[in-house]
Amino acid sequence: MSDLGRTEYITFDRAADFYDATRGFPEGQESIIADLFAQAGNLRHGSRVLEVGIGTGRIALPLARHTGKLYGIDLSRAMMERLRAKAGAEAIQLSKANALRLPFRRSAFDAVVLVHVLHLIADWQGVLREIARVLKPEGVLLCGDTHGNTLHSPVFEPIWTAWRAVFPEGKVERIGLAQPVAEALPPLGWQPLGEPRRHTYTVMRSPQSVYQALAQRHWSSTWQLSETELAQGLAAVQAAIQANYSEPDQLLSLQVSFEVQAFRPPQHNL
Ligand SMILES: C[S@@+](CC[C@H](N)C(=O)[O-])C[C@H]1O[C@@H](n2cnc3c(N)ncnc32)[C@H](O)[C@@H]1O
């Protein structure tokens, strides 16, 4: 929050206790996803890499096995404490910092990793300017994004249709970037480098577990709802579950894909 009370960014302190359990990759997928980043950025041992909004390190830790060392910043100390407790954390140089003021000199990095952060920051364009500043001219921004996860899977469409009927677009304030990062960058002069690299895996999840995740406010989009608003949304979701799923606790199969796209910084930064 700023002094004026306007929300400028959403930190994940409140998510530290459940982030890995709810957003962690299924076993065995982490290293495959790290391979995508390493290939997209042509990273090798000694490459200087920064992750902006590093969180609990689900991307950075396996990626550091490729680079030997990795830098990470986040505003949430609680999230970084989780990272620090994990095996391999000694390879990660962590700083508590705002993505809008990166504590690094110009042209310091070969690559910057950015995953699920810009929707949380009002001045997301400012974050991109900072990333362009700290990247070497021949460096790359590696954007990761998830498709088909619980929030977007067709398997749960009846749930999200009911939720959107209570919270239509525009009713709940969006803080930062509202479109996929890969679509927002080219108009700002970032040049895609090669094709996106994709890895698809299966996640098993029941409709009732989605209800529970909403009730426990696991997604940041629920954090700004009042108790009354949340209760309205939950009632609609429960009705949709009863109407559309004969066995609400049955695990359903979701095809989730994780995509990595490399971008060169805008030429005017050269
Ligand atoms: C959804 S999590 C993603 C973490 C990690 N990149 C991943 O994919 O697991 C977003 C992270 O961005 C951090 N964050 C939000 N606003 C920030 C800001 N202005 N500066 C630095 N970090 C920020 C949050 O604290 C949180 O840890």
The ligand as a MOL file (V3000), in Angstrom:
LIG
                    3D

  0  0  0     0  0            999 V3000
M  V30 BEGIN CTAB
M  V30 COUNTS 27 29 0 0 0
M  V30 BEGIN ATOM
M  V30 1 C 2.6440 -15.6640 -7.3870 0
M  V30 2 S 4.1530 -15.4630 -6.5430 0 CHG=1
M  V30 3 C 5.2860 -16.1530 -7.7320 0
M  V30 4 C 6.5710 -16.6260 -7.1150 0
M  V30 5 C 7.5050 -17.3640 -8.0850 0
M  V30 6 N 7.9020 -16.5070 -9.1840 0
M  V30 7 C 6.8390 -18.6200 -8.5920 0
M  V30 8 O 6.5110 -18.6980 -9.7770 0
M  V30 9 O 6.6160 -19.5250 -7.7740 0 CHG=-1
M  V30 10 C 4.4920 -13.7290 -6.7140 0
M  V30 11 C 5.6430 -13.2110 -5.8730 0
M  V30 12 O 5.9040 -11.8420 -6.2340 0
M  V30 13 C 6.1670 -11.1170 -5.0470 0
M  V30 14 N 5.9430 -9.6690 -5.2740 0
M  V30 15 C 4.7640 -9.0150 -5.4170 0
M  V30 16 N 4.9720 -7.7000 -5.6170 0
M  V30 17 C 6.3180 -7.5110 -5.5980 0
M  V30 18 C 7.1570 -6.3720 -5.7660 0
M  V30 19 N 6.6530 -5.1490 -5.9780 0
M  V30 20 N 8.4870 -6.5510 -5.6930 0
M  V30 21 C 9.0240 -7.7910 -5.4680 0
M  V30 22 N 8.2710 -8.8990 -5.3150 0
M  V30 23 C 6.9340 -8.7690 -5.3900 0
M  V30 24 C 5.2520 -11.7350 -4.0180 0
M  V30 25 O 5.6520 -11.4630 -2.6890 0
M  V30 26 C 5.3420 -13.2250 -4.3910 0
M  V30 27 O 6.3570 -13.8830 -3.6830 0
M  V30 END ATOM
M  V30 BEGIN BOND
M  V30 1 1 1 2
M  V30 2 1 2 3
M  V30 3 1 2 10
M  V30 4 1 3 4
M  V30 5 1 4 5
M  V30 6 1 5 6
M  V30 7 1 5 7
M  V30 8 2 7 8
M  V30 9 1 7 9
M  V30 10 1 10 11
M  V30 11 1 11 12
M  V30 12 1 11 26
M  V30 13 1 12 13
M  V30 14 1 13 14
M  V30 15 1 13 24
M  V30 16 1 14 15
M  V30 17 1 14 23
M  V30 18 2 15 16
M  V30 19 1 16 17
M  V30 20 1 17 18
M  V30 21 2 17 23
M  V30 22 1 18 19
M  V30 23 2 18 20
M  V30 24 1 20 21
M  V30 25 2 21 22
M  V30 26 1 22 23
M  V30 27 1 24 25
M  V30 28 1 24 26
M  V30 29 1 26 27
M  V30 END BOND
M  V30 END CTAB
M  END
